[in-house]
Amino acid sequence: MSCVIPPFSKKKKINNTIKPSNIIPLAPIDDIATENQKYYESRLLGALKNKRVKNIALTGIYGSGKSTILNTFKKKCSDKWKFVDISLSTFDIKSLDSQENNMLEEKDLQLLERSILQQLFYSVEHSDIPLSRFKRIVKPTKRSRISIFVAIAIIFLSYFSLFEKNNTLLGLLPETLKLALEKYEWLPTTGMGLFILSSLFLIYQLLNYALNLKEIKFKLHNAEFNVKDEENKSILNDHLDEIIYFFQETKKNVVIIEDLDRFENTSIFIRLRELNSLINASCTHRVVFIYAIRDDMFKDTERSKFFEYIIPVIPIINPTNAYDILKKEYKEQIESLDNFFLRRACLYFHDMRLLKNIMNEFEDFSVLLKGLPLDKNQLFSMVVYKNYHPEEFAKLNSNNGEIYDIFNKKKQDIISNRIKGIECEIALLEEEKDVIASEKLDSISELNVIYSHYLDCKLKELDGRYYSGIEIDDKEWEFGQYDEDLFLTLIKGEFNSCQMLNGYNSWYRNINFSEVEKLTHFTETYPQRLELIKKKGQKRLTEIQNEINNLTKQKEEIKNQSLRNLLKNEEVSESRQLNFFLVNGYINETYTDYISYFFESSITTSDKTYAMLVASRKEPQFELEIQKHEELLANYLSKEDMLTSSVLNISMLGYLLNNRYKHFSACNNMITKLSDQSDVSNEFLTLLFNKKIDFYHFLIPELIKISENVFDVVLDEVEDEQTVSNYKKIISYSGVQLANSSYLINKLKKFLSNRADYIDFVMECFSNDKEKFKSFSKTIHPMFENLKPTNLALFNWLGEQNYFYIEKSIISDALMANLNLTEEQVMAKLKRMPFTTILDSEINYLIRDYETEPESLIQIFIDDLEEDEYLEEKAETVQKIINNEKLDIDIKINLILKCKTKLKHLKTINQEVHNMLLENNGIEPTWDNVVMYYANHANELNEILINFIEKHAAHLGKETKEYKAVFEEAEELQKAFEISLVKCNEISASSYGYLLETLSYRWKNLDISMLNNDKVLLLIEQGKLSFNSEMWNIIKNYQSDDVHKSYIERHIERILDGDNIDLVDEDVLVIILKSESIINECKQAFIRNFSEQLIPFAAKYPYSCFEVYGKEKMPNDLYQSIKNKNNSVVIQQLFLNQYKHISTDEVLTLLKKMGDPFDELNEDNKTEFTDDTETKKILDALYDKKVILKPQKILKMMGKHYETRLNKKILQ
């Protein structure tokens, strides 16, 4: 692992001295003295002392401390046991060719066995096993070399004493030696002995060498003998005698075998167990094999087959205690690490040996990188990754490996997928936006009107009958006044009954709304359009645009997001540990800083990236941070480059604008490219406005110079937060250049005219500079319908500049601000009397608008009224408006229709509105106004005047004095008016009665034939019809008994006084007799006064006479006339009424005329009478006159009846 070294590091001396105490070896420890170690030692000793145990397994995971236990045990027990160590930790696993079922091929097993055999024999000195055929290179000792040299010398010297003398060789000897050979005779014998011994010694050495040869060839003439070692045999079996010889000679009794489980194969264990058995069978001492293996090496009960004793080892380190071990053992080294990070990183540690190496390397790099501003957490993460994935880490320097792929490929894939997802969301929102914008209707009521029309058309098509409404489940809708409740109910079909109504009856009708939909020819259904209109009304378009802007921002943010932020919900590696580092940013895009050297020169890495992007015309990186702008402009970028999209970059643009005079051409080219409205330029401009940059004051005027509509991309029609911010920036920094762009002025005018906070908004743009505010306002000429008067002086200034539309909202704001009224007070005044309020306000621009554009002003407030709301203006204000000759008559009419104010004098108002005033109760109900209108319309009561009189008849009926004053000098007009009024049958009876109270004339011969019954009766009751024969004849000709009766009753006193006696006839008599309002005394007086004329007529009406006289005695002439009628029923009633005033004889006379059974009464026999009320009354009267005996009530089976007879006494 290497580091990033800045240029100055060459001169800086790094203190890389590491204290010896900090050196932590990775080898297993051999001197631990913990309680756990003592326990394992006791278990091992116990197993070794048990003679039946020959194979022991020490099981545990990697890094659990198995080697440490065994090393410590060996050190402590080396005097009791002779140990042999066999470790396969360095054996190359990849060199083994595995097969299915984890079975090794024979050649692979031979390799393992060879390694075991080598370690076994090389564990002792060659001298300990001298007879072993396994020889090794042994450096000869000085003594052996001298011995061989001496033997050869002896052989050489002995040659001269035993064989023929060779003068040549003798010539080489010194003279003294020559003399000795000639002088001593015993030397040949001695030489022979030395020759033989030396020759045997050399032969022995040659035999030893020959035995170690694998292949020995002897060739004699054409014959060849070959002694060759066989390599394809089982190593252990083939050299079993050597192995047994090894243990016999060395007396080794404990063999420790480690890392045999790395091969994931059990066949080698079988051979070793077999070998152990053979060794123990051949040696006089017991040999025990101890295996250090993983827990999961054998499955189920396999372990008990291979081992006589198993000792489990609890690991020293695991994910739960790794942090505690680090805190205890490496306290100083981890001080610079974040505690939270370290705790989570330790959850992936499970190997003590690997942990030690991680800490060693971390300490090394911490010291080496001490002078660099690197994050220690990231450094630690890279060290951990290096130890867990060394091969992948090694690939990073050649731009390969998993981490490289993650940051350079997978990250881009994630970004692309995220952006695609966002673009899909934006597309859906754009589609929804287009659909909503395409909806032409603005309100649900408009939609309902359209569908009401088509529904009515369909119903008429189906039925053809007239109907006034629809009733569904007891809920009614009037004809053509349907709402969404009805339409949705019909669409769903969730109702019990549907009836058509016409006021008199109803009939059931099934309505298929889909047929109505077909008539409309709309592409969307009613529910769909209803939803669109609701969204339109709820400013859904603004919400959608805000969402689109947010998503667009997210796109840009995603492009520049770190992998850490992108991986919150994703995994990019199969390694959980690596995912942890990536997700939490402990390994990030700066990983190269920890693995390679970089020496910055004239440009930085980011500068180099920018130059390469531009040169290769690749997609620009807008937010790439550039350091050496001058160097790039001078040596890397051409003028042509500045016109390409690749050059677009915030840092470079800012530099160019700040140095635009120095780099005029480059700056102008880049601005030109930015203004070309291409997709990439628009994207960059949008980003510029979304960011906070410090060169808007240079950028915006330059853009206006080149292209005035370049800002369309950042000034969306939907005014979301970002768009508002963009407008603010353009307003703030456009400067004098704005006056030259009519397009931009219109765009700003449209935007700002809709802002109620215009004053604060623009003042904020200009840092509260009022002069700049006024100058800007004069440039764009805004027009406001609604504006908050947050600054009254500026608000009124805008009004004086005629920048206000004539709108209720702007008027109310002006009134509130200038009159110091609350909103409630102003709205109440404008609701009740807006024009009076404006005229009384003394606000010049409001009064100016009233005088110059009264129609608009009047229409606004009239349109604002609900159906049942009306104005209450001062009469003077209304009169002034409706007398304004400039106003259209329709406006005047609308005002009259929606104003409660009543004008006083009709004569002071233009005649063109008289009708409307009367029709809409806009004039005071005075006789002066009524007569004025009557006179102006040819002395006729037209429908308008009649309706007006009708409305105010009760009031006019009380104004008698005023009435008389009006006609004080106009008798003819009064007579004509009263005749017109009296003969007017269109006025209701109640109003007619009120009006008659005021009229002065009484009529002797008024033609009443056209009047209805009620009005004639009112004329009679009010005494407006005189009592004379001419009027009586008119009355009699009027076909109404009520009228006749009323007329006679009204003049009864005059009739009784004898006035107009010639009028008395049978008709008058009948009326008087039957009248309920004339008392009986008057009726009796009438009969008495006119008995000669009336008695013959009165007898025709006996019952009326009975009612008039009752029990009183009637005139004898009348009595006799009725008696002579010979009507038994009438005679019975006559008797009941007059029996007290007649004699007994008269009673007996009447009995003869009273009919059956009264005419059968006699003095001898009793007569039966029915049991009824009338009969009982007559019997009681007869008994009261002593004419009959007291009637007796007889009860029989057939019923009840009375019995009596005449009193004999009255006959005597």
C-alpha positions, 0 to 999 in steps of 0.5 A: 500500500502506498501513499500520496506524497506532495512535492515538499515531502522529498525534503521532509524527513519522516521519522519512521523509527518504530519502538521495539516494544511496538513490534507485534509478531504474527507467530503464535505465542509460546509463553501464555499463562492464562487459566484457559491455557492451564486448562488446555494443558491439563486436558492434553496431559491427561490425554497423553497419559492415557495409553488408549489415546493415540490420535488427539484433535484440537478443534477450533476456528481459524485464529482461535489460538490452537497453535498458541496452546500447542506451542506453550504446551511444547515449551512447558512439557519438552522434558516429558515428551519428545515433539515433532512438528508438521505444518502444512500452512505453506503448502500451495493449495492451488497446486492441488487438483480437486475433484468432486466429493472433495477427494484428492487424486493420488498424485495430490496425496503423494505431494502431501505425503512427501511434505509430511515425510520431509518435515518428519525427517528434517526435524532431526539431525542426520546423525540421529538416523544414520541408517536412513536412506533419506540423505540431505546435503551435509556440509563436510567437517574440517576433520572429515576433509583432512581425513580424506586428504590424508587417505589419498596422500597415504595411497599416493605415497604407498604406491612408490613403496609397493610398485615399480619405481617411476623415475619421473614421479620420483623425480618430483620427491625431495632428496631427503624422502628419496634417501629415506625410501632407500634407507628404511626397508620396513617402509614397504610393509608399512606402506601396504598396510596404510594403502589398504586402510586408506583404500577401505576408507575411501570405498566407504565414503563412496558407498555412502554417496551411492546409497543416496542416489535415486538412479545409478547406472552401470554400463559395461561394454553394451550392457546397462544396469539401472537402479531407479526410484519409483515416484508413483508409489504411496510415499508413506507406505513405500517408506514405512520402514524409514518412518518406523526407523525414524521413531525407533531411533529418535524416540519421538512420541508426540507428532503435532500436525497443523493446517491439514484441514486446509485441503478440505479432504479427509482421505489424508486423515485416514492414511495418517491414522493408519500410519499411527497404528503401524508406528505404535505396532512397531515401536516399543514406545507409544506415539501420539498424533495431535491434529490442530483442525477446524471444528467443521472439518468433519460432519456428524459423527465422523470426528469420533471415528478418527480421533480418540480424544477431542479438545475444543478450543474457544476462540480468543477473538470474535466479532463481539470482543474484538473491540475490547481486545483492540482497546486493551492491546492497542490503546495508543494505536487506535486513539486517532480512530473514531470510536463509533467506527471502530466498534462497527468495524470490529464486528467483522474481525474473527482472526487474531493473527489477521488482527495483529497484522492489520494493526501492524500495517496500520501503525506502519502507514500511520507513521509514514503518512504522518505529515499528510492530511489523510483520514485515519478511519479511511486509512484503517478501512483500506488496511483492513481491506488489504488484509482481507482481500489482498489480491483485489487490493493489489489490482487497484494500482493498475485500475482494476479490482473490485473497488475500482469497478465499484467507483468507476462502473457500478457507481455510474450504473447506480447514477444512471439507474437513479436518473432514469427513475427520476426522468420517468417520474418527471415524464409522468409529471410532465404528462400530468401537467400537459393534461391539466393545462389542456383542460379548458374549463376553469370551474366545476360549475361550467363542467356541470352546465355542459353535462346538464345540457347533454343529459337533458338532450338524452332524456328528451331523446328517450322520452319526449315528455316535459319534465321539471327535474330528476329524483334519485333515492328521495333527492331531487335536482331541478331541470338543468341544475345538475351537479357532480353528485347526480353525475357521479351517482349515475356513473356508479349506478349505486341507487335504488330508483330514478324518477322523472318529475313534471310537477303533477306526476312522476315516472321511472326511467333508467339512465345510462350515463355512458350514452350521455358521454358519447353525446359530448364527444369528449376524450375524457370522461366526466370523473376524469375532467372533474379531477382535472378541474379540481387539480387546476383549481388547487394549483396542482400545476404549481405543485407539479412544477415544484416537484419537477424542479425538485426532481431535476435538482435531485438529478444534478445532485445524484450526478455529484453524490458520493457513493456513500450517499448513493448506497443507502439502500443498495449493496454493491459487493458480496463482502459485507465488510466492504459494503460497510466501509462503502455505505458509511464512506470509510472507503470513498472516491478518494481511495486512490490517495491511499494507494498511489503516489501523485506529484502535482505540477503546473496543474492539479488533477481536477485541472487535468480532468477538465483539459481532457474533457474539453480536448476530447469533447466529452460531456462537461462537468459543470461543478468540477473545481478548477485551480489553475485557470490561467495555466489552462487558458494559456496552454491547454484551451484554444479559442475554438474550445471555448465555443464547445459544450465541454468547456461549460464549467462554473469555476471557469465561467466565474474566472472569465467573467471576473477577468473578462477584459483580460480574456475578452475573446474566451469569455465572449465565446463561452457566453455565446455558447451558454446562450445558444439554448442547446440542451446542455447549455440550458442545463448549465444555465439552470444549474447556475441559477440553482447555485449561489455564485458570486458573479451574477452581476457580470453574467446576467447583463452579458447574457442579455446583450447576446440573447434576450430570451436565453432566460426562458429555460430558468423562468418557467411559467409555473412560478415555483420557488426556484423560478421566483429565485431566478426572477429575483436574480435577474431583477437584481443584476440586470442593470441598465441593460434591461431597458434594451430588451423588450422581450425580457421587460414583458416577461418581467412585467407579466411575472411581477404584475401577479405578485401582491408582494411586488413592493417588498420583492423588488425593494429586496432586489435593490436593497431597499433603494427607492430610486432604483425601485421607481426607475425599475418600475418605470422601465417595466410598467407593471399593472396590478390587480392585487398589491400589498401596501407594505410601503404606503408611499411607494404603493400610492406612487404606483397608483399615481403612475396608473399602474393599478387595474381597476380591481376590488382587491387593489381598491380595498388595499388602498383604502385599508392603507390610507384610511387606517381601516381593518380589512373587515371594515373595508370589505364591509364598506365595499360590500355595502357602499363601494362608490360612496366609500371611494368618493369619500376617501379623498384618494386621488387615483381611486377618484380618478379611476371612478371618473375616467372609467366608471363602467369598469368600476361599477361592473366590478362591484356589481359582479362581486355581489351574490344573488341575494346581496345588494348595495346600499349606496347614498342616494346622491351617489346613485343619482349621480351615477345614473344621471351620468350620460357617459355611462351605458344604459346597461351599466345603469340598469345593473346598478339599479338591479343590485342597489337597495338605495331608493331615490327620492324624486323621480323628476330629478332623474333621467327618464330613461331609467324610470321604468327600471327604478319602478320595476326594481324598487329604486325610487321612494314609493310616494304619490308624487312619484306615482303620479309623475310617472302616470302623467309622463305615460299619457295618463295610463296605468301601465304594467310597470306602474301597476306593479310598483303600486302593488308593491307599495299599496299599503304604504301609499294607502296611509299617505292621504295628506300627500295624496291630496297635496299632489292633486291640490291644483289638478282635479282633472288629473286626479279624476282621471287617475282615480278612474284608472286606479279604480278600474284597474283589475290587475291590482290585487284585492288587498292592495286595492283595498289600501288604495281605496282608503286614499281616493276621494271620489264616490261613484254613482254609475261606475262601470264595474263589469271588468272588475273582479268580485273582490274589488267590487266588494271593496268598493262597496265596503269603502263606500265608493258606490252610491245608493241609487237606482242607477247604481243598483241596476249596475249592481244587479247586472253584476253576476255575483250574489255576494256583491248584491248582498254587500251592496244592500247590507252596506245601505240597509239603514237608508233602505229602512229610512225609506230612501229610494222605496222604489228599489224595494222588491223581492230580491231586496227582501230575500237578501235582507232575510238571508243576510247574516250581517243584518240583525233580526230587529232590522229585518222585522222592521223591514217586514213591518215597514213594507208589509203590504209589498213584502208579505206575499213574497215573505211567505215564499220563504217561511224558514227565513221568516222563522229565523227572523222571528224565532219564538217571537210572535210574527205579524198575523198577515205573515202567519196566515200566509204561511199557514195557508201553504198547506205544507205539513212540515212547514205547519209543524215548524210554524206550530213549534215557533208560534204555539205559545201565541195561538189558542187551543182551537188554533192548535187543533186546526193546525193538527189537521194540517200537520200530517200523519200521524198528528192528524190521527190524534183522537180522544179515544185511542192512542196514536203511535209516534216515532222516537225522534227529536222533532216528533218529541219537540212537537209532542212536548209542545202539544202536551204543554198546550194541554192538547194531549196527554203526556206521551208515554215511551213504549219499548217493544221487540221491534223498537221504541215509540211514543203513544198518546191521545187527545185530552178529552177535557179540551173537547168539552 
